[in-house]
Amino acid sequence: MSAHILIAGGGIAGLASALALARRCHRVDLLEQAVAFGEVGAGIQLGPNVTRRLQSLGVWEALVRVAARPEALVVRSATDDREIARLPLGNAMLHNYAAPYFCVHRADLHALLLAAARGTGAVTLTTAARVTEVVAHDHAVCVSSTEDRVWEGDALIGADGLWSTVRPRLLADCPPPRPTGHTAWRALVDQSALPASLRSTQITVWLGPRLHAVAYPVRRGEALNVVVLAEAAPAGDARDWDQSSSLAALQAATGRTSAGLQALLEAVPTWRAWTLNDRPPLTGPLQMASERTALVGDAAHPMLPYLAQGAGMAIEDAVALAEALDGGDAASVPAAFARYAAQRWQRNAQVQARARRNGEIFHATGLVRVGRDAALRLLGARLLDVPWLYEH
Ligand SMILES: Cc1cc2nc3c(=O)[nH]c(=O)nc-3n(C[C@H](O)[C@H](O)[C@H](O)COP(=O)(O)OP(=O)(O)OC[C@H]3O[C@@H](n4cnc5c(N)ncnc54)[C@H](O)[C@@H]3O)c2cc1C
């Protein structure tokens, strides 16, 4: 038994969904608006809850070939570089959660999902196909794209990201994403181009008033991903994930930071900026699926990147959706989508809420900041570990 599924969007959520569904014998048509598949040059952390899912999707060997395996997560002060707390990752994650903690280049993750989806032979990939219209019938869903091409399938998955076109077709009340007032400045730099003192095999997080910075290795450790998150919005287009920026613009928002962090920021040749928008946490299953339409990834639950789990939740969604549809056919789609939404909405809402709360804690000022650092010094790994998230 199988169904014919349409997917709008070929980012991490769309490709993971296509792969997961094809592996369960469904036929997939994936429509991507861009003229070519690709991802922006930045890093992505994958906790054990996500690497476990990727293993189940059959991309383990490809993932291991491109991943960096950080030894530890180290929290430092962004004002004096002093270590505040540390969580061992490497073997400790394997031991505690039976799956590793990886850091990858987004383009590498995207490319391996694309290759695996293609390799199933059950996924038809169409680029330059921007979904503009969705019409749902009792037994089918029709979508049309900018060039007046039309596709009909048994179901539609909206994997079209933060500014989703599918989402408003599912939800009568769908305000636009809200600007958070936070901006991410990000950069990728070859470790070989850095002085030895700035190269790293671990995830380092610097916490400062109204800002934090994160650096971690990707591409087997060959490159270092650097992100600075501060409470300031650049003047660019909020929909552009890849605005050109500069150290001067970054430091107009952050001011000068600790010597160690400052040296790293100055060693980075080019900066890109990314305006952060999110939505309030989900409040019910109907925000994730209804009848023959379902949402996955940022289309359903965009979140601040302060728990490093946006793509992770997209991959969890993809696996859960395919499991719900396992052995199903066209007639069973509405019931399967209802099961998927019932299973996923609270988990996604919890992660959205925790990401927001982390932002407040990371960027704390005054006495709250002093209390945070004291608690981190005292409890260290116990505060940094997230068993409810990683065990799932
Ligand atoms: C600074 C930063 C750091 C992050 N770090 C992490 C991390 O460490 N770990 C983690 O798990 N997550 C992280 N995230 C979150 C993660 O990047 C996102 O949650 C994830 O990329 C969402 O994937 P998606 O496929 O749902 O959406 P997108 O990546 O936005 O993909 C949507 C796709 O749909 C296409 N599309 C859009 N509209 C249409 C249409 N109408 N028709 C056809 N195609 C369309 C787009 O072109 C795109 O290809 C981070 C985010 C930020 C901003």
The ligand as an ORCA input file, in Angstrom:
! r2SCAN-3c Opt
* xyz 0 1
  C      21.826     31.194     13.153
  C      21.082     29.909     13.125
  C      21.681     28.760     13.628
  C      20.990     27.542     13.639
  N      21.596     26.450     14.162
  C      20.918     25.282     14.212
  C      21.536     24.116     14.772
  O      22.684     24.152     15.225
  N      20.824     22.954     14.804
  C      19.546     22.880     14.297
  O      18.947     21.794     14.346
  N      18.935     23.970     13.754
  C      19.576     25.150     13.696
  N      18.979     26.255     13.161
  C      17.584     26.129     12.637
  C      17.534     25.558     11.233
  O      18.391     26.303     10.410
  C      16.128     25.602     10.644
  O      15.192     25.205     11.617
  C      16.020     24.658      9.442
  O      16.956     25.025      8.459
  C      14.619     24.698      8.843
  O      14.580     23.881      7.695
  P      13.283     23.865      6.760
  O      13.575     22.895      5.676
  O      12.071     23.690      7.604
  O      13.184     25.340      6.181
  P      14.120     26.074      5.121
  O      15.542     25.734      5.350
  O      13.714     27.507      5.151
  O      13.720     25.438      3.721
  C      12.532     25.783      3.062
  C      12.704     25.445      1.590
  O      11.464     25.651      0.936
  C      11.666     26.426     -0.246
  N      10.418     27.155     -0.465
  C       9.933     28.207      0.240
  N       8.739     28.596     -0.243
  C       8.452     27.740     -1.271
  C       7.342     27.629     -2.153
  N       6.286     28.430     -2.064
  N       7.373     26.648     -3.090
  C       8.446     25.803     -3.190
  N       9.522     25.888     -2.382
  C       9.518     26.837     -1.429
  C      12.859     27.295      0.073
  O      13.518     27.759     -1.094
  C      13.730     26.324      0.880
  O      14.538     25.520      0.055
  C      19.651     27.470     13.126
  C      19.055     28.630     12.606
  C      19.743     29.822     12.616
  C      19.070     31.050     12.082
*
